[in-house]
């Protein structure tokens, strides 16, 4: 597990000499590493952060002092470290109790604060990992060869949104343990790419193709296979071809050499500190939360890695909120051969014995520890006492993330990641006015100069746009919409927003009456695909001719300049309610040739389909007669040598088809108009992009809240004293005496008495109603109990359970009514006196009642 175990035995002396020279140039190397990391990870507008200037005055006392149990834990840790350095003198010192932000030594296990945050995305490991890597800005370790001397609390790291690999790991581990995972922080060694967050040689996860499972070929018997024909190829020609191939081999080798040079450029350079670079990451063991296999999480990227991954070169120690383990296994082959059974005391040296005792025994042990802490004179501790000591609770305050902070998700609201031939940019929601959340730019070269493709992801847009792909080579743009667009749009592929250019529109056919699923068009044709239609139509193809020159004809239609239709072709699925030779499979309206071709579905055991070709009569012929002639229809009936249908039926069919043709022409013009309408709406949506806000988002709905309050205040200004008018007890009694302008003393007294008497009667009536309901419920309960006792032996368990449930509900109602009646009796006198006082102060009666 240690540093020297990674190095092979025969190279130990050479490496020690190299380390002396490397330590001299450490400062220069660190500055170079920091610069390269800043260029990759930290946006240029984020200045260097000074951790020494942070305000620690408002932090809780647990950050500034150690409790007696924490002090004892530090003594145990020092005792453990002495034994470790004695047994393993060649290994690096353990990372046990670094200093926190207040300058106080804290054991690493107590820095882990298990927390379950109230966001569904953080209930799973990948959501936690992506949040941590996006929310925090990466800082490299001051020395790449040693763990940090400082380890701040996760709350401080979240507040300032930055930290090194140890800070990232402690925060992520706290969230994973809170979410129920068996997670541990790891102090170990990794490659330069992992430690410096250099992903320029990694393929972007959004571009990785899923692994294809090879299909097993089913061997077929050769019994009925057709014999191959004899080889009639000239051997001389084969020799000539072989010569040409030999000549081209030389050129291919030269090309391969060039490709090898390119791959050499792509390979990472030799790292003189290989195997010595310190890194922290998270280990998730299998078992809890249905994790099938133990794996690593790199906190800088949020990606999961196998424990066999070659990027992870060794482990010194692991810890969680309960204990600390030191790896005693050989790490010459990295982490490939490690066994992660922390219960194996030979492979993993544990600091505190894990306690699976009952709760009372644990509490007793805590009391004993506290008594021991009071006696500070006895400084010598036995190993047995150390091993039975339970880890004190975390000194870190509860980890909290507000909805606004969680929504921001990215440090400074924006994050840029460079991959191999790709750049990924992320933004916080509502930061961009167009709702842009993510942009992936794919390049053709390693230098990232020639753009091949740009993909953009959007959120919260009112036009329901989800994603846009722009291919710079084909100049094609593809837009994807979620359900809910004004016109049911699903996908829009286009080169230009100009009408009658090449484009494809896909729709949510469930939201359309005509069942249109897809429409593809260019200057000369439109192809439409349908789903779930009652007439079984699934395809329509319209061909257009070039426009004629504009000629103004008096009384002509407005669409004289629309594209002339050459033909309309329609295809239909099989309708099983009709015979196959009467069910049309395809019909073609040849508009310019004045023809209509019908092709029917195939009958069983037939290889030819029935057909009908109609030739429409000319205008002059139509005027002369309405008679159908045999020359106007050519019929082929598959498998039938009988007579054709009568001319009358064919004439009727031709008339129906002619009417269909007129309707189809109108539908084609409607399709063209719909395309123009969609393009116009999309242009308007892009010109004025609006973002929707959820009604549950109280922070962003502040404006609406202010508008509501403003209208409410305006209503109150317009109708002052509305509530008082609603509670005017004298109004019904004033109506009885006709609202006199001047009231006598007798009238005033009578009004007061009538009002109070009426109020008293209403209070009594209310109490009587509650009393009557309560008595009725009691009477029904008694009847049910009597009936139950009489028939108890005949009732089943289910009926008995139903009765008991009903009985308890009735008793609850009786109890509630009793409470209401008591409350009414207590408050009635106060209500009566309050009304009497109000009437005495009423300006309409006050003049007459002041001397009464």
N, C-alpha and C positions, 0 to 999 in steps of 0.2 A: 503493500500500500504506500510506502514512503517515496520520498524523492530519489534516494539512492537505489531503491529497489527497481525503479524504472530503468536505470542505467545498467548495462551489462557489467559483469564483474571485471572483465579484462580491460575495460575502459575507464575505470574509476579514477586512476591517477591523472589521466589526461583531462578528464572532465573537471577535476578539482582545480587544475591549473587554468583551464578555460574560464571557470567561474570567477577567479580572481581578476582576470582581465575584463570579464564582462561586467563585474560590479563597478569597475572604474568608469565604464561607458554607460552605466545604467541611466544616469540623468538624461544624457543625450538621446538614448533609445526611447526613454519614456516620453520625452517631448515629441519625438517623431511619431510614436504610437498614438499619442493623444491627438496630434494634428490630423492623422489619417482617420481616426475614429470620428472626430468632429466633422470632418468632411463627409463622412458616410452617413452618420446618424443624426447629428444635431443641425437643425436649420441654421443658416448663416445669420439670421436676425436674433438668435438667442445668445446673449453674452455669457462669458464664463461666470460661474456662480461661486461666491465666497461663503463657504459653510461657517467660517468663524464669526460671521456677522449676524447669524440667525438669533432671533429673540427667544430665550429660554425662560424668561421670567414668569410667564403664564402657565408653565407646565406643572403637572401635579407633583406632590412631594415624593411619590414613589420614583420619579425620574431623578431626584436630587439626592436621595439617601437610600441606604440599604437596610432592610428589616433584619432582625436577629437571625432569622432562618436563611436569608440571602447571604449574610456574612458567614454563617456556618457552611453554606454551599460553596462559597469561594475558598474557604479553608480546605474543604474536601477536595475541590478541584486542584488546588496547589499540591496537596498530598498525592493525588492521583498523577499529577504531572511529574512529580519527583520520581515516583516509581517507574513511570513511562520512560523518562529520559535515562534512567539507570538501566532499564532493560533494552531500550532501543536508542543508543547514543547517536547513531548515524542518521536518524530520521529528523524531519523538520519539527520544531516546537508546535504543540497542538494549539488550535484556535479555540480557546476556552472562555475567557472573560475579557473581551475588548471593552474600551471605554465608550459610554453613550454620549449623547449631545450635551449633557450637563457635566461631563468629566468624571462620571462615576463608573466604576467597573461593574459590569453586569454579566452574569453567565448567559451564554448564547441560547440555552434552552428556554430561559425566562423571557427572552426577547421575542419568542414566537407567541403570538396571541391568537388562538383559534377563533375565527369569526365567520358567521354565516350572514352574508349581506342580503337584503330583501329584493334581489333582482334575479329573475328566472335565468338569465344568461350566465349568472355566477353559481348556478347549482351544479355545473359540470366542469370538469377540469379544463377543457379546451376554452370555454368562455372565460374562466379565471385567468388562464395563461395569456390569452389574447388581450384581455383588459390590462394586465400588468405591463406587458411589453409595449402596448400602445400609450398607456397613460403616463409612464415614466420615461425620462430621458436618460440614456445610458452614459455613465461616467467610467472611464478606465481606472483600474487600480493604480495607485501612486507608484508602486513597485510591482512589476509583473511576476516577481519571483516569491513574494511573501504575501500572506493574508493581510488585510487592513488592520490597523491598530484601533480604528474607530468602527463602531457598529451602531447606527442610530435606530430609533424606534420606528416601526412601520407607520405610525401616525405622522411623525415628522417627515418621513420619506414621501408620504402621500400629500402632505401640505406643500412641499417644495417641488414635487413631481420630478425628482431625479435621484440617482443613486448608482452604486456599483453593483457587481454581480451578487455580492452577499446581501445587499439591501433588497434587490429584486427577489432573491430566493426566499428570504425570511418573510416578506410580504405575501408572496405566492403560496408558500407553505402554510402560513396562517389561514389563508382563504380556503385552501384545499382541505386542511384538517377540519375546519369549520363546516365544510360541505360534506364531510363524512369519509374522506379518503385517508388511506394509511400513507401519509406523505412525510418526507424527511428532507432537511437541508443537507447538502453535500459540500464538503470542502475537499477539492481534488485538483487534478491537472487536466488541461485540455489543449487543443491546437490553437495556433495564432488566430485562425479565422473565427473560431468559437469565442475566444476571449475578447477579441476586438470588434465583434459584430460585423465582420466583413463577409457579406453574402454575394460579392461580385462574381464568384465562381459557382454559385448555387443557382439552379433553375428555379424561377418563381413558382410557388405552389399553385398559383392560378393557371400556370401553363403546363403543369405536369400532366401527362397523359395517363389514364388508368391502365394498370397492367392487364394485358390480354391473356386470358387463360387458353393455352393451346388445346385445340380440339383433337380428340383421338380419331384417327382415320379408321373407318370401318372397312375391313378387307372384304372385297366381294369375290365370290367364286368365279373362276375363269371358264366355267363350263360352257356358258352361252355367249361368251364374248366373241365379237367378230374378229377373225384372224387378220393380223396386220398385213398390208400389201407388201410384195417383195421390194427390196431396196433397189431402186432404179437410178440412184444418184451417181454421178461420175466421180470416180476416185481421183482423177486428175484435178477436178475442181476443188475437191476437199483439200488436196495438197496445197493448192494456191491460197485457199482461205487460211490454212494453218500458217503459211508464210506471212500473210498480212497480219495475223494475230501476233506472231512473234515480233514483227516490226513495231506494232502498237504497244506491246508490253513495256518497251523501253520508255516510251512517253508517259505511260501510266505510272511507272516507278518514279519518274521525275515529279509528277503531280502529287504522288503519295508523300514524297519527301517534303514537298511544300506544305501538305496537310499536316505532316508530323511537326513541322516548325510552328504551325498555328496552334496545335494542341500543346506543344511545349510552352508557348506563351500563356495558354490558359491554365497550365498546371501551377500550383502554388510554389513560390520560391522556397529554397531551403531555409529553415528556421534554426538559427544557432541555439535558441532556447527551447527547442523541441523537447517536450516531456517535463519541462520545469515551470511552465506558465501556470500560475495558480488561477483557478476558476471555481465558482460556486454555482450549483444547479440544484434541481429538485429530483428526488427519487420517490416514485410511487410504487408501493408494493402491491402485489396481486392479493385478492381476497375481498376487502371491503369495497362497497359500491360496484360490485360485480366486475372488478378489473380482472381480466383473464390472465394477463401476463405483466410482470414487473417491467417498468420502463422509466426513462429519464425525460425530464422537461427542461429545455434550455430557456431560462427566464427572459433572455434578451430577445428571442424570436417568438416564443410561445409554441414552438414546434416540439413534438414528441420524438424521441430517439430510442432505438433498441439499446439494451445494455451491452450489446456486442458492437456498438458503433465505434469506428476507429478514431473519431474525433475526441473521444474521452479517454485519457491516457492513464488515469490512476485516481485512487480515492484515499485520502488520509483519514477522514472521520465523517460521521453522519449524526444528526441530532433532530429531535422533535421537541415538543413542549414537555415531555415526560422524562427523557433520558438522553444519554450521549454515548456513542459507540465509536471505537477506534478500529479501523480495518487492519487486521493482522495477516492478510493474504498477499501473495506475491502479485505485483502489478507490472511485471516485465512485458506482458502482452496486453497492456492497457486494462480495460474492464471486462475483456472477453471471458476470462476464466473465473471471474468473481462469483461467489455464491452468496445471495442476499438473504440468508437465514440469520437474522439478528439474534436469535436464541442460541446460536452455536457459539459458545464462549471461547472456543479455540480460534475460530475465524474472526470473531468480533468481540473485542474486549469492552465490556460494558462498565460504565462508571458507577451507576446506582443499581442495586438489585431491583428488578421490576416487581412491584407489589400487586398481587391479585388477592389481597386480604379483604374481609368484609369491611363495610364502612365504619363500624364501631371500633374495630381494631386500628384502623387508620387514624380515627379521631384521637384514640388513646395515645398513639405514637406521636401525633402532633403535640399533644399536651406534654408528653415526656420531653420532646425536643425543645418546647418553650421553657420548661423548667431547667433544662440543660443550658439554654442560652443565657438564663439569668446568672448562672454561675460561670462568669467569664474567666475565672482564675485558672480553671482546669483546661489548658490549651492542648493537651495531648489527647488525640482521638484514636481509638482503635479502628481497625479496618472493618470489623463486624458492624460497628455503629455507623460507619460511613455507608456501608452497603444497605442498611435498613432505612436510611434517610429518604424521605419522599420529596420530590421536586416541589419547591414553593411555587405559588401561582405567579403568573406573568405580571411584571411591573408596568407593562404597557397599558395605556388607557384604551377603552373600547375603540376598535377601528370603525370609523363611520365614513360613508361616502354619500353625499347628497345627490338627489336625482339630477341636478344640473351638472355636477361634477362627473357623474356616471355617464350622462349623455354626451359630455364633451369628449370623453374616451381617449383623445389624443393630447399629448403634451403640447402646450401652446396652441391647441386647436388644429395642428397640422403635423403630419409625419411623412418623411420621405425615406424609402428603402431602395437601395440599388442592388439589383440582381444581375445575373449573367445575361447580357443583351436585353435588359428590361429595367424599368423604373416604376415603382409603385408609390403613389401618393394617397394619403388618407386625410380626411377632414372631419371635423365635428359636425353634427346635424345643425342646420340653419345657419352655419357659418358662411356658406356660399349662397348667394341669392337665387341661384338656379337649382339648389338642392343637391349639388354635387357632393358625393360622399367618398368616392374612390376613383382613381384614374390609373390605369396600367398602360405604359408606353412600351411597345416592343420595338427593338432596334435590329438592324441587319448585321451590325458589326459590334465588336467588343468595346470599341471606343464610344459607342452610343451617340453616333452622329446621324446615321441614316434611319429615319423612322419608317417602320413597316406597318404598324397597326397601333391604334389607340382605342382602349376600352374605357368607358366611363359608367359608373354606377350612381344612381340617383335615389333619393328618398323624400317622402312627404310632398311630392309634386301633385298638384290638383289635376294635371293632365295625365296622371298615372304612368308617366315615363319611368321605367325601371333601369334600363341599360341602353347604352349606345356604343356600337362598334364602328370605327372608321378605318377602312383598309386603304392605306395611302398608295398602294400599288395598283389596285383595280379602281380606286376612287369611289368605291361603294360604301354607303352608310347603312347600317342596320339598327333599327330602334325597336326595343322590346317594351311592351306595355303590360301592366298588371290589369286584372279585370276591373271594369268600372269606367272605362273611357267613354266619352260622350257618344261616339259612333261605334263602340264595340271593337276598337282596333286592338290587335294583338301584336303584330309584327309589321314593320314598314321598312322595306329595303329599296334604296334609291340611289341614283347618282346625282340627280338634280331635282329641286322642288318645282321645276317648270313642268306644266302639264304635257301629256302625250310623249313623255320620255320613258326610258326603261325603268320599271319599278315593280315591286311585288308587295301586296298588302294581304296580311292574314288577319282574320277576325275571330272573335269568340262566337262561334256559330249558334251557341245556345241562346245568345242574347239577340239574335236576328230572326225576323219572321220568315225570310226567304232561305234560311239555312246556309248562307254563303260562308264558306270556310277560307277561301283564298281567291285572290284576284291578281293575275299577272298581266301586265300590259306593256306595250311599246308603241311606236308611231304607227305600226301597221296591223296590230292585232291585240285582242283581249282574250285571256283564258280565265274562266271562272270555274271553281270547284265547289260542289255543294254536299251537304251531309244531312240525312234525316228528313228528306222531303216526301210529302205524300204522293207526288207524281213520279217518284223514283229517279228523278233527274240527279246526276252526279257531276256532269261536266258540260260546259258551254264554251264554244270557240267562235270568236267573231273576227273576220278578216276585213280590213279596210283598204280602200284605194286612195291614191293621192288626191288631195283637194284640187278641185278645178279652180280656175281664176274667178274672182268675184265678178258676178254679172248681176246688175240690178234689174230685177224683173218686177213690174208692177203687180201688186197683190200676192207676191211670193211669201213663203213661210219665213219665219225668223231664223230657223236653223239651216238655211240654204247653204251656209259655209261650213257646216259640220262634215266630218269625214264620211264619204260615201261608203256604204256597207256593200262588200262583195259577196260574202256568204256568212251564214250562221249555221254552226254545227252543234247538235245536242246529243248527249249519250245518256241512256237510262239503264238502271239496274232491272233485273228480272222481276216482274209482277206475277206471282204464282197464281193469282186469281184468274188470269187469262191464259189461253193456250199459247204455246211458244210462238207459233207462226202468226199470231194476232197481237203479240206484245212487241212494240217497237223498241229496238235496241239502240238505233242511231237514226237521226234524221238530219238531212242537210238541205238548207234553203239557199239555193244558188240565186241570189237576188238579181245579178246582172244578166244571167242566162235565162231567167224566168223558169227555173226548174225546181222541183222538190223531189229529193231522193229519200226513200224509207228503207231501212234494213231491219229485219225482225230478228228475234232471238233464235238460236238454234234449237231445233227439236231434238229429243233423245235419239241417239244413234244416227244422227245426220251430221255431215261435214259441210253442208252448204246451207245458207240462210235464205229465207224468202225475201223478195225485194219488190218494191214498187217505185217506178220513176214517172213522175207527173210532169207534163209540159203544159205550162199555163197558156191559155189562148191570148192572142193579141187584143188590143183595145178595139180595133175595127171588127174583129170576129165576135167579141163580146156584145157589141152593139147590134150586130145582125141577128145573132141567135144565142140562146142559153143552153144549147144542146151539147151533151158530152159525146165526143167521137172516140172510137177505139184508139186512134193514133195519139190521143192526148195522154195515155197511160200505158206503160210497158210493165207487165206483171210477170214475176217469176215465183211460182209456188213450189217450194221444195217438196219432193216426194209425191206430187199430185199431178196427174195427167188430165184431170177433169176440167170442166169449163171454168172460166174465170168468173169473178163476181159480176153481177149485172152492172150495166153502165150507170144506173141510177145511184147505186151504193158508192161507186167510184166518184161520181159527181158530188155526192154529199160529202165524201171524205175530202175531196179537193177544196170544196167550199170551207170546211172546217180548218184545213191546213192554211188556206189563204188568210182566214181570220187570225189564226195563230201567228202567221208571219207578221201581220200588222202589229199585234201585241208585242211580239219579240223585238220589233224595231223600236217600239216605245221603251221597252225594258233596257235595250242597249243604250239609248239616249239617257235613260235614268242612271245607268251604271256610269256613263261618262260624267254626268252631272254630279254624281256622288263622289267620284274621284276628285273633281274640281273642288267640291265642298270640303272634303277631307284636307286637301292641300291648303285651302284658305284657312281652315280652322287651325291646322298645325302651325302655319306661319304666324297666326295671331297668338297662339299659345306660346311660341318661342319668343315672340316680340315682347310679350308681357307675362313672364313666368310668375305664377303664384304658388306659394307653399301652403299646405293645409296644416292646421294645428289641431291636435286631439282635444276633445272637450275635457279630457281628464288632465291635460297639461295646464295646471292652474297658473304656473309662472308665466307661460307665454300668452295666456288668455287674460293678462292684466288689463289690456286696453278694453276688451269687451266688458270686463268687470267695472271699469271706470265709466264706460258708456251707460251701463245699467244703473249705476249709482247716480249719474247725472240726470237721466230720465226720471228716476224716482224722486230726486230733489225737485225737479221741475214740476212734477205732478203735485208734490206737496205745496209748492209755492202757488200753484194755480188753484188748488182746492184746500185752503187752510181750514183747520178745525173739522176735517171730515169725520175723524174718529169720534169727536165729541157729539157731532150731529147724529151719528149712528147710535150713540148711547143716550139719547134724549128720552128719559122715562115719562116726561110730561106730555109728549106729542100726542099719544092716543086720547088722553083726557081733555086736552085743549080742543081737539077736533069736536068732541061731544058738546062743548059749550060755544063752538063757532069762533074761536080765536078772537076774543074781545080785545079792543085797543086798550081800554081801561078796565081793570079788574077790581072788584070790591073785595073787602076783607073776608067776607063770608065765602065768596067764590074761591079765594086763595086757600083758605083753611080746608074747604071741601076737596079741592084738587089734591092738596097734600095728603089728606086722610085717605081719599080714594086710591091714590098712587101707592101709599104704604100698605093699605089693606090688600090691594091686588098683588103686590110683591110678596106679602106674607102668605097669601093663598097659594101662590105659585111655588114657594119654598115647601109648603106643607104637601102640596100635590106631588112634587118631585120625590119627597121622602116617602110618601104613601106608595108611589109606584115602585120604588126600590124595595120597600118592605113587602109588597105583594109578590114581586118577582122572587124574592128570597124565600118567602113562605111556600110558593109554588114549587121551587126547586127542592126544598126540604121534603115536601109531601111526595113528590115523584121519587126522591131518593128512598124514602121509607117503603114505598110500594115496590120498588125494584129489589130492595133488600129482602122484603117478605117473600116475593116471588122466587128469588134466588135460594132462600132457605128451604122453601117447599120443594123445589125441583133440583136441589143440589146433586143428588145421587144420579140423576138422569143426564146431566150436562157433561159434554166432552171437555177435554183440557183446553181446546181452542175457544169454546164458548165461555168457559170459566175465565180465561185470560181476557177475552173481550169485555166481559162483565166488570172485571176488576179495573180495567183501563177506563171504561165508561164511568164507573163509580168514582174514580179519582178525579176525573174531569169535572163531574157534577159537584164534588166537594170543593174543588178549586173555585168554581163559579159562585158557590154559596159564600165561601170565605171572602171573595172579592166584593160581592154585594154587601156583606156585613161591614166591611171596611168603608165602602162608599157611604153607607147609611150613617155610620159613626162620624165620618168626616162632614157630612151634610148637617148633622145635628150640632156639631161643634162650631161650624162656620156660619150657620144661619143667623144667629144673633148679631155677629159682627157685620154681616152683609146688610142686615136691617138697619143697624145704627149708622153705617156708612151712607146708605141711601137717604136716611133722614137728615144727616148733616149736609148732604149734597143739595137736597131740596131747600133746606133753610138758607143756603148761600146762593141759590138760583136767583138771578137778577129779576126774573118775572114775578117771584113770590117774596123776595127779600123785603120789599117795601112794607108789605102787610104783615109779615111774620116776625119782623124785628122786635115788636113790642108784645108779641103774643107770649 
